Amino acid sequence: MRRELTMACFDKASPALKEILLKLYRAEKHVEIDHHLYEFGSVEYHIQSPAADLNHNYLSISTPLLSQGVLQSYGFSRYTLQMIKELCSDAIEIVDPPREGYQLTLKIDFSKIPREKDPEKVMTQISSVQAIILSSQLKEMLENVNSQVMYQGMYKPMKLVYHPREPFYVIKQPRKITAVFPMRFKEPSDVIIATAFFQELVDVGSSEKWAKAPPCTWSPIPPPELQGEPLEDLTTNGGFVSFDISSRHVEGKKLDKTVWGLLNFYAYVKTHVKCTKGFTQRRMQKRLESLVEVRNWKSEKSKVAQLFTVLHKEKQEQDKDVKRVKGTFPAHLHL
């Protein structure tokens, strides 16, 4: 039995899982395998290709759910199960009940993959099963954005957990759904960079160019919608970022983009902070090297002239780096 740990990524499909499935598919003869794969966010895959069953491979998955109220006593909702079946209805079958310790087990028959389909694309689809499970839960909520059906507690915030230390809230309101992200950072410098980014995000989002994007707000204190929630969830050093999702943000293909953007918002912010810190460190190092170089020049006139040349080059490099840093935030959040 083999165990493997992989890091987080923004891809919907698990690269490590896809690689394993492709190796099994391309093998000239049956390969017996019993492999455990662990990924970011307490996700576990169990891949089995038993010698006693030469025609089938089994994929079991254990994943934290966005909301503990989503998994019913009889398993996933019909909506979620239907989305899983659509990954490749010809080649996969949902095993009921799933293997012990897992929420879902798929039986995969590679021989039933249609010849006209690209095998690599099929493996990519199957490898995105964990993302499908999580996104389907949020999709069900967002698809009902215009629903006028009233039920008890419909305006009560629903706490969703994509990662144990990074919960966010979804609140159903008249004709919109509000997603609220409590932001926490370990380093004071991270807080400064992030809050500046949030303010820029709010400013850009309110411009005419991005009028169709989900309205974004940032506040250092909890929004009124979170009144009554646990104190530990409302204690932050980075404030609260909110997005208002209306029907136009979930039309057609926009639904997938909106869901994936919300699920990965924390990861995008962390990536932006990390890139900005790296950019700042590089700029400081270049600045120091330039000043040392100026001090070593002999001619006073040469010092002044060349100093202006150095500063001009620094300004050009800075403009390039700023564009690169801004590019770390995905455009598909601006719908």
VEXDREN-2710 file (C-alpha; in Angstrom, 1 decimal):
% VEXDREN-2710
k/r/px/py/pz
1/MET/0.0/0.0/0.0
2/ARG/1.4/3.3/-1.0
3/ARG/0.7/6.8/0.5
4/GLU/1.4/10.1/-1.1
5/LEU/0.9/13.8/0.0
6/THR/0.4/16.6/-2.6
7/MET/0.1/20.3/-2.3
8/ALA/-2.8/22.6/-3.2
9/CYS/-3.4/23.9/-6.7
10/PHE/-6.0/26.1/-8.5
11/ASP/-6.9/23.3/-11.0
12/LYS/-10.2/21.7/-10.6
13/ALA/-8.6/18.3/-11.4
14/SER/-6.1/16.7/-9.1
15/PRO/-2.8/16.5/-11.1
16/ALA/-1.6/13.6/-9.0
17/LEU/-4.8/11.6/-9.3
18/LYS/-4.9/12.3/-13.1
19/GLU/-1.4/11.0/-13.5
20/ILE/-2.2/7.7/-11.6
21/LEU/-5.4/7.1/-13.7
22/LEU/-3.6/7.8/-16.9
23/LYS/-0.9/5.2/-16.0
24/LEU/-3.5/2.6/-15.2
25/TYR/-5.3/3.4/-18.5
26/ARG/-2.1/3.2/-20.6
27/ALA/-0.7/0.1/-19.0
28/GLU/-0.4/-2.8/-21.5
29/LYS/-1.4/-5.3/-18.9
30/HIS/-3.3/-5.2/-15.6
31/VAL/-1.5/-3.4/-12.8
32/GLU/-2.5/-4.3/-9.3
33/ILE/-2.5/-1.1/-7.1
34/ASP/-3.6/0.0/-3.7
35/HIS/-2.7/3.6/-3.3
36/HIS/-3.6/6.4/-0.9
37/LEU/-3.3/10.0/-2.0
38/TYR/-3.6/12.9/0.4
39/GLU/-4.2/16.5/-0.8
40/PHE/-4.6/20.0/0.7
41/GLY/-7.7/20.5/2.8
42/SER/-7.9/17.0/4.3
43/VAL/-8.8/15.3/1.0
44/GLU/-8.0/11.6/0.7
45/TYR/-8.2/9.4/-2.4
46/HIS/-8.0/5.6/-2.4
47/ILE/-7.2/4.1/-5.8
48/GLN/-7.5/0.3/-6.1
49/SER/-7.0/-2.0/-9.0
50/PRO/-7.4/-5.5/-7.5
51/ALA/-6.1/-8.6/-9.1
52/ALA/-9.4/-10.3/-8.5
53/ASP/-11.2/-7.8/-10.7
54/LEU/-9.3/-7.3/-13.9
55/ASN/-11.9/-5.1/-15.6
56/HIS/-12.5/-2.4/-13.0
57/ASN/-10.6/0.2/-11.0
58/TYR/-12.0/1.7/-7.9
59/LEU/-11.7/5.3/-6.7
60/SER/-12.9/6.3/-3.2
61/ILE/-12.8/9.8/-1.9
62/SER/-13.1/11.4/1.5
63/THR/-13.4/15.2/1.6
64/PRO/-14.6/17.8/4.1
65/LEU/-18.0/19.1/3.1
66/LEU/-18.7/22.8/2.6
67/SER/-21.6/22.5/5.1
68/GLN/-22.3/19.6/7.5
69/GLY/-26.0/19.9/6.6
70/VAL/-25.4/19.1/3.0
71/LEU/-24.8/15.3/3.3
72/GLN/-28.1/13.7/4.0
73/SER/-28.6/10.5/5.8
74/TYR/-28.9/8.7/2.5
75/GLY/-25.8/10.4/1.0
76/PHE/-25.3/13.2/-1.5
77/SER/-28.1/15.1/-3.0
78/ARG/-29.5/14.1/-6.4
79/TYR/-28.0/17.2/-7.9
80/THR/-24.5/16.3/-6.7
81/LEU/-24.8/12.6/-7.8
82/GLN/-26.0/13.7/-11.2
83/MET/-23.0/16.0/-11.7
84/ILE/-20.7/13.2/-10.7
85/LYS/-22.3/10.8/-13.2
86/GLU/-21.9/13.3/-15.9
87/LEU/-18.1/13.2/-15.5
88/CYS/-18.1/10.2/-17.8
89/SER/-21.4/8.3/-17.7
90/ASP/-20.1/5.6/-20.0
91/ALA/-17.1/4.5/-17.9
92/ILE/-18.0/5.2/-14.3
93/GLU/-20.6/3.8/-11.9
94/ILE/-21.3/5.0/-8.3
95/VAL/-20.9/2.2/-5.8
96/ASP/-23.6/2.1/-3.2
97/PRO/-22.8/2.0/-0.4
98/PRO/-19.3/3.5/-0.7
99/ARG/-16.2/1.8/0.8
100/GLU/-16.0/2.2/4.6
101/GLY/-14.4/5.5/5.7
102/TYR/-15.3/7.3/2.4
103/GLN/-18.2/9.3/1.2
104/LEU/-18.0/8.2/-2.4
105/THR/-16.7/5.2/-4.4
106/LEU/-16.6/5.1/-8.1
107/LYS/-16.1/1.9/-10.2
108/ILE/-14.2/2.8/-13.4
109/ASP/-14.2/0.6/-16.5
110/PHE/-11.6/2.0/-18.9
111/SER/-12.8/-0.3/-21.7
112/LYS/-16.1/1.6/-21.9
113/ILE/-14.5/5.0/-22.6
114/PRO/-15.8/5.9/-26.1
115/ARG/-13.1/5.8/-28.8
116/GLU/-14.0/9.2/-30.1
117/LYS/-13.2/10.7/-26.6
118/ASP/-9.7/11.9/-25.7
119/PRO/-8.6/9.6/-22.8
120/GLU/-6.6/12.4/-21.2
121/LYS/-9.6/14.7/-21.2
122/VAL/-11.7/11.9/-19.6
123/MET/-9.1/11.3/-16.8
124/THR/-9.1/15.1/-16.2
125/GLN/-12.8/15.0/-15.8
126/ILE/-12.7/12.0/-13.4
127/SER/-9.9/13.7/-11.4
128/SER/-12.1/16.7/-10.8
129/VAL/-14.6/14.7/-8.7
130/GLN/-13.6/16.4/-5.4
131/ALA/-14.1/19.9/-7.0
132/ILE/-17.4/18.7/-8.4
133/ILE/-18.6/17.6/-5.0
134/LEU/-17.8/20.9/-3.3
135/SER/-18.9/23.2/-6.2
136/SER/-22.2/21.3/-6.6
137/GLN/-23.1/22.2/-3.0
138/LEU/-22.5/25.9/-3.7
139/LYS/-24.1/25.8/-7.1
140/GLU/-27.4/24.5/-5.6
141/MET/-27.4/27.6/-3.4
142/LEU/-26.5/30.1/-6.1
143/GLU/-28.9/28.7/-8.7
144/ASN/-31.8/29.5/-6.3
145/VAL/-30.7/33.2/-6.1
146/ASN/-34.1/34.4/-7.4
147/SER/-36.2/31.9/-5.5
148/GLN/-39.1/33.5/-3.7
149/VAL/-39.8/30.5/-1.6
150/MET/-39.7/31.4/2.1
151/TYR/-38.5/29.0/4.7
152/GLN/-37.5/29.2/8.4
153/GLY/-34.1/30.7/8.9
154/MET/-33.6/31.5/5.2
155/TYR/-31.7/34.7/6.0
156/LYS/-29.5/33.0/8.6
157/PRO/-25.9/32.9/7.5
158/MET/-24.7/29.4/6.3
159/LYS/-21.2/28.7/7.3
160/LEU/-19.2/27.0/4.6
161/VAL/-15.7/25.4/5.1
162/TYR/-13.5/24.8/2.1
163/HIS/-10.5/24.6/4.4
164/PRO/-10.6/24.1/8.2
165/ARG/-9.0/27.4/9.0
166/GLU/-10.8/29.4/6.3
167/PRO/-14.6/29.4/6.7
168/PHE/-16.8/31.8/4.8
169/TYR/-20.5/32.6/4.9
170/VAL/-23.3/32.6/2.4
171/ILE/-26.5/34.6/3.2
172/LYS/-29.6/34.3/1.1
173/GLN/-31.3/37.6/0.7
174/PRO/-34.1/39.0/-1.5
175/ARG/-32.8/38.6/-5.2
176/LYS/-29.2/38.1/-4.2
177/ILE/-26.8/35.9/-2.2
178/THR/-24.0/37.5/-0.2
179/ALA/-20.7/35.7/0.3
180/VAL/-18.7/37.0/3.3
181/PHE/-15.0/36.1/3.8
182/PRO/-13.4/36.8/7.3
183/MET/-9.8/37.5/6.5
184/ARG/-6.9/36.4/8.8
185/PHE/-3.2/36.7/8.3
186/LYS/-0.2/35.6/10.3
187/GLU/2.2/38.5/9.6
188/PRO/1.5/42.2/10.1
189/SER/3.0/42.9/6.7
190/ASP/0.5/40.5/5.1
191/VAL/-2.3/42.5/6.6
192/ILE/-1.0/45.7/5.1
193/ILE/-0.6/44.2/1.6
194/ALA/-4.0/42.5/1.7
195/THR/-6.1/45.4/3.0
196/ALA/-4.5/47.6/0.3
197/PHE/-5.5/45.0/-2.2
198/PHE/-9.1/44.7/-0.9
199/GLN/-9.5/48.5/-1.2
200/GLU/-8.2/48.4/-4.7
201/LEU/-10.6/45.5/-5.5
202/VAL/-13.5/47.6/-4.2
203/ASP/-12.5/50.6/-6.2
204/VAL/-12.0/48.7/-9.4
205/GLY/-15.2/46.8/-8.9
206/SER/-17.2/50.0/-8.6
207/SER/-15.8/51.4/-11.9
208/GLU/-17.9/51.5/-15.0
209/LYS/-15.6/49.0/-16.8
210/TRP/-16.4/46.3/-14.2
211/ALA/-20.1/47.2/-13.7
212/LYS/-21.2/43.7/-14.4
213/ALA/-18.9/42.1/-11.8
214/PRO/-20.3/41.1/-8.4
215/PRO/-20.3/44.2/-6.2
216/CYS/-17.5/43.9/-3.6
217/THR/-17.2/45.6/-0.2
218/TRP/-14.6/45.5/2.5
219/SER/-15.0/46.4/6.2
220/PRO/-12.7/46.1/9.2
221/ILE/-15.7/45.1/11.3
222/PRO/-18.2/42.2/10.8
223/PRO/-21.2/43.1/8.5
224/PRO/-24.6/43.2/10.1
225/GLU/-25.6/39.9/8.4
226/LEU/-23.1/38.0/10.7
227/GLN/-24.6/39.3/13.9
228/GLY/-24.9/36.4/16.4
229/GLU/-22.2/34.2/14.8
230/PRO/-19.5/32.7/17.0
231/LEU/-16.9/35.2/18.3
232/GLU/-14.0/33.1/17.1
233/ASP/-15.3/33.3/13.5
234/LEU/-15.6/37.0/13.7
235/THR/-12.2/37.8/15.2
236/THR/-10.0/38.9/12.3
237/ASN/-7.0/41.2/11.6
238/GLY/-7.8/41.6/7.9
239/GLY/-11.5/42.6/8.0
240/PHE/-14.3/41.2/6.0
241/VAL/-14.7/41.0/2.2
242/SER/-18.2/40.6/0.8
243/PHE/-19.5/39.8/-2.7
244/ASP/-23.1/40.2/-3.8
245/ILE/-24.2/37.5/-6.2
246/SER/-27.3/38.2/-8.4
247/SER/-28.9/36.2/-11.1
248/ARG/-26.7/37.7/-13.9
249/HIS/-23.6/36.3/-12.2
250/VAL/-24.9/32.7/-12.4
251/GLU/-26.3/32.6/-15.9
252/GLY/-24.9/29.7/-18.1
253/LYS/-21.2/29.3/-17.9
254/LYS/-20.8/32.1/-15.4
255/LEU/-22.1/29.8/-12.7
256/ASP/-19.0/27.6/-12.8
257/LYS/-16.7/30.7/-12.8
258/THR/-18.5/32.3/-9.9
259/VAL/-18.5/29.2/-7.8
260/TRP/-14.8/28.4/-8.4
261/GLY/-13.8/32.0/-7.8
262/LEU/-15.6/32.0/-4.4
263/LEU/-14.1/28.6/-3.4
264/ASN/-10.6/29.8/-4.2
265/PHE/-10.8/33.4/-3.0
266/TYR/-8.6/32.8/0.0
267/ALA/-6.0/31.0/-2.1
268/TYR/-6.0/33.9/-4.6
269/VAL/-5.5/36.5/-1.9
270/LYS/-2.6/34.5/-0.3
271/THR/-1.0/34.1/-3.7
272/HIS/-1.3/37.9/-4.3
273/VAL/0.3/38.6/-0.9
274/LYS/3.1/36.2/-1.5
275/CYS/3.9/37.7/-5.0
276/THR/3.8/41.2/-3.6
277/LYS/6.2/40.4/-0.8
278/GLY/8.6/38.8/-3.3
279/PHE/8.3/41.8/-5.6
280/THR/9.0/44.2/-2.7
281/GLN/12.1/42.2/-1.6
282/ARG/13.5/42.2/-5.1
283/ARG/12.9/46.0/-5.4
284/MET/14.7/46.7/-2.2
285/GLN/17.7/44.5/-3.2
286/LYS/18.0/46.2/-6.6
287/ARG/17.7/49.6/-4.8
288/LEU/20.5/48.7/-2.4
289/GLU/22.7/47.5/-5.3
290/SER/22.1/50.8/-7.2
291/LEU/23.0/53.0/-4.2
292/VAL/26.2/51.0/-3.6
293/GLU/27.1/51.4/-7.3
294/VAL/26.5/55.2/-7.1
295/ARG/28.8/55.5/-4.1
296/ASN/31.6/53.9/-6.0
297/TRP/31.5/56.3/-8.9
298/LYS/34.5/58.7/-8.9
299/SER/33.2/61.6/-10.9
300/GLU/30.6/63.9/-9.3
301/LYS/29.0/64.7/-12.6
302/SER/29.0/61.1/-13.5
303/LYS/27.3/60.3/-10.2
304/VAL/24.3/62.6/-10.9
305/ALA/23.9/61.6/-14.5
306/GLN/24.2/57.9/-13.9
307/LEU/22.0/58.1/-10.8
308/PHE/19.1/59.4/-13.0
309/THR/19.8/56.6/-15.5
310/VAL/19.6/54.0/-12.7
311/LEU/16.4/55.5/-11.3
312/HIS/14.8/55.6/-14.8
313/LYS/15.6/51.9/-15.3
314/GLU/14.2/51.1/-11.8
315/LYS/10.9/52.9/-12.7
316/GLN/10.6/50.9/-15.9
317/GLU/11.2/47.6/-14.0
318/GLN/8.8/48.6/-11.3
319/ASP/6.0/49.3/-13.8
320/LYS/6.6/45.8/-15.3
321/ASP/6.6/44.1/-11.9
322/VAL/3.4/46.0/-10.8
323/LYS/1.6/44.6/-13.9
324/ARG/2.9/41.1/-13.1
325/VAL/1.7/41.4/-9.5
326/LYS/-1.8/42.6/-10.5
327/GLY/-2.0/39.7/-12.8
328/THR/-1.9/37.2/-9.9
329/PHE/-5.6/37.8/-9.3
330/PRO/-7.7/35.9/-11.8
331/ALA/-9.8/37.9/-14.3
332/HIS/-12.7/35.5/-14.1
333/LEU/-13.7/36.9/-10.7
334/HIS/-14.6/40.0/-12.6
335/LEU/-17.6/38.6/-14.4
END
